[in-house]
Amino acid sequence: MKPNITHNEEEQTFYASTQGYESELAYSRPSDTVIDFTHTFVDENLRGQGVGEALAVAGLQYARDQQLRIKTSCAFMQAYVQRHPEYQSMQA
């Protein structure tokens, strides 16, 4: 089941809800042109089901749409960007 992704700009977090569980991708904005993905949490009941990837794609698409450079303080996001060359040119 594909998760429902929502973005709460005030909380600087993307949320994924599915099967009654919630996961998140948090970020900070160290400058007007940079987004730093700081933390990813996927509920243990959802791990291995593509929820982290769905959050990563949503966050990176937001960064692309807003023409932001990206930082990846979060180890999951750092590994995700390294595995997907289409995002590497966005790195700050």
Protein Blocks (a to p, Z undefined) as FASTA:
>chain_A
ZZdddddfklopacddeehiacddddddfbfkbccdfbdcddfklgonlmmmmmmmmmmm
mmmmnopacddfblklmmmmmmmmklmmmpZZ
